[in-house]
């Protein structure tokens, strides 16, 4: 039996990037359409799909991309403020609709916004409505799914709730925080998107999709605080803040860009509650039911709470966890992530540099400003943390789960990566990544990344306070690790018998270099 071909637009976006692996798991062949295919190079599913370069505004390119397609997912939205984005949405939708009809596409699927009937809509929601009607009028069987707030780490709507709640323990909010909303978990959205591909040809219509809970925006913030373990938030709704002023406020308080925050805030002036649940006739609810708001928030926060950085900020595959953050998410998704990233060339083989890195901490210290590390360790102990007292299990080798002073080994790939997670008392989550890479001419590179995910305003202030010392602490650490590895090489070249003592020599080299 020939596999059906699904074409997905918007693959570099939040929904599209998660939909591709779901379609592959459902047995589809997938054709990913992108203006810049090179931007997809590091996606975990890139080797399993056909990538086609096409601009959604170019009729010929779109028509060629749609050849032989059974179901096409239109996930393109010009999310920006001003009058231009709605006209651009209309043009690209018409181009796609005409090309789909000409190529005999079996079904179009569009994910739009939920809106109340009979009300004057915001520019953002009106554009979503228009795009849905253009596709429905294409002559191709079309499914338009209308959703309100989509709950998943990385979705713009959810990140607004997240950042407003985390950063402001007390706030004055506009009147719209009392409007009712029916949010839906990203896992249920993806299940519907895949499921509607099997609708019979005579079904061409709009479906409202939402989760089991109807809440106000204020309820959403309060429940988020409970799930995230934050103190109770105090909110005073007022009726004097316009949507435009609200978007400026959101853009200032959260890292969600203003051009995205504005159309979303303008949409919140409406109550967005599903008027029907007809979708269940063709895509039945799972036996355990749709995911509720509280559970959806917990799923979205799970990776952060587990501090699994590898699945958050690397290109690792995430099977079965479409609500987790992906590399394709915007930089502001999942909360702020502050990074101190440094790379230096080391005149030593990879295996020698690895020996030095795997021996870090404990008696050998951290290759920079030992007094500062000692003071910070004492401060951590006084605040209830482990400080530097735990040392290491073994002075030369590590295993995943080992304690190294106030760190714990989270990932270890011999010769490539050592990732340490901080267990010191911090207003946030922190990691130290030590990587070994090779540049195009074969030189050994030592890449060092310090990562910090702040919690609330205290976390923001903490990063600002320690940033001025990074060049001394992390810059010195990187330089001295490189010197220690190079010292091992010199020792081995001059006296092969001294190889067994190389670790001790590396420690001595560090002590002599830490002030550099």
C-alpha positions in Angstrom: 0.0 0.0 0.0 1.4 3.4 -1.0 1.9 5.8 1.8 -0.1 9.0 1.6 1.9 12.2 1.1 1.4 15.1 3.5 2.8 18.5 2.8 3.5 20.8 5.7 4.1 24.5 5.5 5.4 26.5 8.4 7.8 23.7 9.4 10.1 26.2 11.1 7.3 27.3 13.3 5.9 26.1 16.6 3.1 23.9 15.3 4.7 22.8 12.0 7.9 21.6 13.7 5.9 19.4 16.1 3.4 18.2 13.4 6.1 16.7 11.2 7.2 13.9 13.5 3.6 13.2 14.4 2.7 12.6 10.8 5.7 10.4 10.3 4.6 8.3 13.3 1.1 8.1 11.7 2.6 6.5 8.6 2.6 9.5 6.2 5.4 10.5 3.9 6.1 14.1 4.6 7.1 16.9 2.3 8.4 19.9 4.3 8.2 23.3 2.5 10.5 26.1 3.5 11.8 29.3 2.0 15.2 28.5 3.4 15.7 24.7 3.6 19.1 25.1 5.2 17.3 26.4 8.3 15.9 22.9 8.8 19.3 21.2 8.6 19.5 20.4 12.3 15.9 19.2 12.8 15.9 15.6 14.2 13.4 14.5 11.5 15.3 16.0 8.5 16.5 12.7 7.1 13.0 11.2 7.2 11.3 13.9 5.1 11.4 15.4 1.6 12.4 19.1 1.8 11.2 21.4 -0.9 12.2 25.1 -1.3 9.3 27.3 -2.0 8.0 30.8 -1.1 4.3 30.8 -0.2 3.8 33.9 -2.3 5.3 32.4 -5.4 2.5 30.6 -7.3 4.8 28.5 -9.5 6.9 27.3 -6.6 3.8 26.5 -4.5 2.2 24.6 -7.4 5.3 22.5 -7.9 5.5 21.7 -4.2 1.9 20.5 -4.1 2.3 17.9 -6.9 1.1 14.5 -5.8 0.1 15.7 -2.3 -2.8 13.9 -0.5 -3.2 16.3 2.4 -1.7 19.8 2.7 -1.3 21.6 6.0 -1.5 25.4 5.7 0.2 26.7 8.9 1.3 30.1 7.7 0.5 33.3 9.7 2.0 36.7 9.2 2.1 37.4 13.0 2.9 41.1 13.2 1.2 44.4 13.9 0.0 47.0 11.3 -2.2 46.7 8.3 0.2 44.8 6.1 0.0 41.4 7.6 -3.6 40.8 6.9 -3.3 41.6 3.2 -0.2 39.3 3.0 -2.2 36.5 4.7 -5.0 36.9 2.1 -2.6 36.8 -0.9 -0.6 33.8 0.3 -3.8 31.9 1.2 -5.3 32.5 -2.3 -2.1 31.4 -4.0 -2.1 28.2 -1.9 -5.8 27.5 -2.5 -5.6 27.9 -6.3 -2.4 25.8 -6.5 -4.1 23.0 -4.4 -7.1 22.9 -6.6 -5.0 22.8 -9.8 -2.8 19.9 -8.4 -5.8 17.9 -7.2 -4.8 17.9 -3.5 -7.1 15.6 -1.5 -7.6 17.8 1.5 -6.5 21.1 3.0 -6.0 21.6 6.8 -5.8 25.0 8.5 -5.3 25.9 12.1 -7.0 29.2 12.9 -8.1 31.1 15.9 -11.3 30.6 17.9 -13.5 33.7 17.8 -17.1 34.6 18.8 -19.7 35.0 16.0 -21.3 38.3 15.4 -18.7 40.5 17.1 -16.2 43.0 15.6 -13.0 41.1 15.6 -9.4 42.2 16.2 -7.3 42.5 13.1 -5.5 39.3 14.0 -8.6 37.2 14.4 -10.3 38.7 11.4 -7.3 37.7 9.3 -7.5 34.1 10.6 -11.2 34.0 9.8 -10.6 35.3 6.2 -7.8 32.8 5.6 -10.1 29.9 6.7 -12.9 31.1 4.3 -10.5 31.4 1.4 -9.4 27.8 1.9 -12.9 26.6 2.3 -13.9 28.3 -1.0 -11.0 26.7 -2.8 -13.0 23.7 -4.2 -10.7 21.4 -2.2 -12.2 19.5 0.8 -11.0 21.6 3.7 -10.8 21.3 7.5 -10.4 24.5 9.5 -9.6 23.9 13.2 -10.2 26.9 15.4 -8.3 27.0 18.7 -7.9 29.6 21.5 -4.9 29.5 23.7 -2.6 26.6 22.9 -0.9 25.2 25.9 2.7 24.0 25.3 6.1 25.4 26.2 7.0 27.6 23.2 3.6 28.7 22.1 3.3 32.5 22.2 -0.1 32.5 24.1 1.2 30.1 26.8 4.5 32.0 27.2 2.5 35.2 27.9 0.7 33.4 30.7 4.0 32.0 31.9 6.1 35.1 32.0 3.4 37.4 33.4 2.8 35.0 36.3 6.4 34.2 37.1 7.7 37.8 37.0 4.9 39.7 38.7 3.7 38.4 42.1 1.4 41.4 42.2 0.0 43.2 39.2 -2.6 45.6 37.9 -4.3 44.0 34.8 -6.8 45.1 32.2 -10.4 44.2 32.2 -9.9 41.4 29.7 -8.3 39.1 32.3 -11.9 38.3 33.3 -12.9 37.0 29.9 -13.5 33.3 29.5 -11.1 31.2 27.5 -11.2 27.5 26.5 -7.5 26.5 26.1 -6.2 23.3 24.6 -3.1 21.3 25.1 -0.6 21.1 22.2 -0.8 17.3 22.3 -4.6 17.4 21.6 -4.1 20.0 18.8 -1.6 17.6 17.1 -3.9 14.7 17.5 -6.7 16.6 15.8 -4.4 17.8 13.0 -3.3 14.3 12.2 -6.7 12.8 12.7 -8.6 15.1 10.3 -6.4 13.8 7.4 -8.8 10.8 7.3 -12.0 12.8 7.0 -14.3 11.7 4.1 -14.2 14.0 1.1 -17.7 15.3 1.7 -16.7 16.9 5.0 -15.5 20.4 4.4 -16.1 22.7 7.3 -14.9 24.5 10.5 -14.5 22.7 13.8 -14.0 24.4 17.2 -11.4 22.6 19.3 -10.7 23.1 23.0 -9.8 21.4 26.1 -12.2 20.3 28.9 -11.7 23.5 31.0 -13.2 27.0 30.5 -11.3 29.6 32.6 -10.7 33.3 32.7 -7.2 34.6 31.9 -7.0 35.4 35.6 -7.8 31.8 36.5 -5.1 30.7 34.1 -2.4 32.8 35.8 -3.5 31.6 39.2 -3.5 27.9 38.3 -0.2 28.4 36.6 1.3 29.8 39.8 0.0 26.8 41.8 1.4 24.2 39.3 4.8 26.0 39.1 5.0 26.2 42.9 4.9 30.0 43.0 3.4 32.0 45.9 -0.2 33.1 45.3 -0.4 35.9 42.8 -2.4 39.1 43.6 -4.1 40.7 40.7 -6.2 43.9 40.5 -8.2 44.1 37.3 -8.9 47.6 36.0 -10.8 48.8 33.0 -8.5 51.5 31.8 -5.8 49.6 30.0 -6.4 49.4 26.2 -5.3 46.4 24.2 -2.5 48.5 22.6 -1.3 49.7 26.0 -1.6 46.1 27.2 0.6 44.9 24.4 3.3 47.4 25.3 3.0 46.2 28.9 3.3 42.6 27.9 6.3 43.4 25.6 8.1 45.1 28.5 7.4 42.5 31.2 7.9 39.4 29.1 10.4 38.4 26.4 7.5 37.8 24.0 8.2 40.3 21.1 5.8 43.2 20.9 4.9 42.4 17.3 3.6 39.0 18.5 2.2 40.2 21.8 0.0 42.9 20.2 -2.2 40.7 18.0 -2.5 38.1 20.8 -3.6 40.7 23.4 -6.0 42.2 20.9 -7.6 38.8 20.5 -8.1 38.5 24.3 -10.7 41.2 24.4 -13.1 38.5 23.1 -14.5 35.5 25.0 -13.3 32.4 23.1 -15.2 29.3 24.1 -16.1 26.4 21.8 -19.7 26.4 20.5 -19.6 22.8 19.4 -17.5 19.6 19.7 -18.5 18.0 16.4 -14.9 17.0 15.7 -15.3 14.1 18.1 -17.5 12.3 15.5 -14.5 11.8 13.3 -11.6 12.1 15.7 -12.9 10.6 19.0 -11.7 11.8 22.3 -9.1 9.5 23.9 -10.3 7.1 26.5 -8.6 9.1 29.2 -10.2 12.3 28.0 -8.8 15.6 26.7 -5.9 17.1 28.6 -7.1 19.6 31.2 -5.5 23.0 31.9 -3.6 22.0 35.0 -2.2 18.9 33.4 -1.2 20.8 30.3 0.7 23.3 32.3 2.5 20.5 34.2 3.4 18.9 30.9 4.7 22.1 29.4 6.9 22.7 32.5 8.0 19.2 32.9 11.4 19.5 31.1 12.2 22.7 32.9 11.4 21.2 36.3 13.5 18.1 35.4 16.2 20.5 34.1 16.7 18.3 31.1 18.7 20.8 29.0 19.5 18.3 26.3 15.9 18.0 25.2 15.3 21.7 25.6 18.1 23.4 23.7 19.7 20.7 21.5 18.5 19.1 18.3 17.8 15.8 20.1 14.7 13.9 19.0 11.7 14.2 21.3 9.5 11.2 20.6 6.1 11.2 22.3 6.6 14.6 23.9 5.3 17.2 21.5 4.6 19.7 24.3 8.3 19.9 25.1 10.4 22.8 23.7 12.1 22.2 20.4 15.1 23.8 18.7 12.7 25.4 16.3 11.0 27.4 19.0 11.6 31.1 19.1 14.5 32.3 21.4 12.1 33.7 24.0 10.1 30.4 24.4 10.3 28.4 27.6 11.4 31.3 29.6 14.7 33.3 29.3 17.8 31.3 28.9 21.0 33.3 29.6 24.1 31.9 28.1 27.8 32.6 28.5 29.4 30.9 25.5 33.2 30.7 24.9 35.4 28.8 22.5 39.2 28.5 22.3 41.7 26.5 20.3 43.7 23.9 22.3 47.0 22.6 21.1 46.3 19.1 22.3 44.4 16.0 21.0 40.8 15.6 21.9 41.5 12.6 24.3 44.0 14.7 26.3 41.6 17.6 26.7 38.9 15.1 27.8 41.2 13.7 30.5 41.5 17.3 31.9 37.7 18.0 31.7 36.7 14.7 33.3 39.1 15.4 36.2 37.6 18.8 36.9 36.4 19.8 40.4 37.1 18.2 43.8 40.8 18.4 44.8 41.8 19.9 41.4 39.3 22.7 41.6 37.8 24.7 38.7 40.8 26.2 36.9 40.0 29.8 37.8 40.0 32.2 40.8 39.9 29.5 43.5 39.1 32.1 46.2 35.9 33.2 44.5 34.8 29.5 44.2 35.6 28.9 47.9 33.6 32.0 49.0 30.7 31.1 46.8 30.8 27.6 48.2 30.6 28.9 51.8 27.7 31.2 50.9 25.9 28.2 49.4 26.4 26.1 52.5 25.0 28.9 54.7 21.9 29.1 52.5 21.3 25.4 52.8 23.0 24.2 49.6 25.8 21.6 49.2 28.6 24.1 48.7 31.9 22.6 47.7 31.9 20.0 50.4 30.8 17.0 48.4 33.9 16.8 46.2 34.0 13.8 43.7 33.4 10.1 43.9 36.6 9.4 41.8 39.4 11.9 41.0 39.8 10.8 37.4 36.5 9.4 36.0 32.8 10.4 36.2 29.5 8.7 35.7 26.1 10.2 35.0 24.6 11.0 38.3 27.9 11.7 40.1 28.2 14.7 42.4 31.0 17.1 41.6 31.1 19.7 44.4 27.8 21.6 43.9 27.2 20.1 40.5 25.8 16.8 39.3 26.7 15.0 36.1 23.7 15.2 33.8 25.3 14.0 30.6 28.6 12.4 29.7 29.7 11.6 26.2 33.4 10.6 26.4 35.6 12.8 24.2 32.7 15.1 23.4 30.5 16.5 26.2 30.4 16.8 29.9 27.2 18.6 31.2 26.9 19.5 34.8 23.7 20.6 36.5 24.0 23.0 39.5 22.5 21.9 42.8 23.5 25.0 44.6 20.8 27.3 46.0 19.9 29.6 43.1 16.9 31.7 41.9 16.7 29.5 38.8 18.4 26.6 37.1 22.0 26.5 35.9 24.2 24.2 33.9 27.8 24.1 32.8 28.5 22.5 29.5 32.1 21.5 28.5 32.3 20.4 24.9 35.1 19.2 22.7 34.8 20.0 18.9 37.0 20.0 15.9 37.3 22.9 13.5 37.4 22.6 9.7 41.2 22.4 9.7 41.4 19.7 12.3 42.2 21.8 15.4 40.8 20.8 18.8 38.3 23.3 20.1 37.2 23.7 23.7 33.7 25.1 23.9 32.4 26.2 27.3 28.8 27.3 28.0 27.3 28.4 31.3 23.5 28.4 31.0 21.1 30.0 33.5 17.3 29.8 33.4 16.0 32.4 35.9 13.0 32.1 38.1 11.1 35.4 38.6 12.6 38.8 39.2 15.2 37.4 41.7 16.6 35.2 38.9 16.9 38.2 36.6 18.6 40.2 39.2 21.0 37.3 40.1 22.2 37.0 36.5 22.7 40.8 36.2 24.7 40.7 39.4 27.1 37.9 38.4 27.6 38.8 34.7 30.4 41.3 35.3 32.5 38.5 36.9 32.1 36.0 34.0 35.2 37.0 32.1 37.3 36.4 35.2 35.6 33.2 36.3 34.6 31.5 33.0 37.2 33.2 30.8 39.9 32.2 33.2 38.6 28.7 33.4 38.6 28.2 29.7 42.1 29.6 29.3 43.5 27.5 32.1 41.8 24.3 31.1 43.5 24.7 27.6 46.9 25.3 29.3 46.5 22.3 31.5 45.8 20.0 28.5 48.7 21.5 26.6 50.9 20.9 29.6 50.0 17.2 29.6 51.0 17.0 25.9 54.4 18.6 26.6 54.9 16.2 29.6 54.2 13.2 27.4 56.4 14.3 24.6 59.3 14.9 26.9 58.9 11.8 29.0 56.5 9.0 28.0 57.0 7.5 31.4 55.4 10.6 32.9 52.0 9.9 31.3 50.8 8.1 34.4 51.4 11.3 36.3 49.8 13.6 33.7 46.7 14.3 35.8 48.8 15.6 38.7 50.8 17.8 36.3 47.6 19.2 34.8 46.6 20.2 38.3 49.9 21.9 38.8 49.6 23.7 35.5 46.2 25.0 36.6 47.5 26.3 39.9 50.3 28.2 38.1 47.9 29.6 35.5 44.8 30.5 37.5 45.8 34.1 37.9 46.3 34.6 34.2 
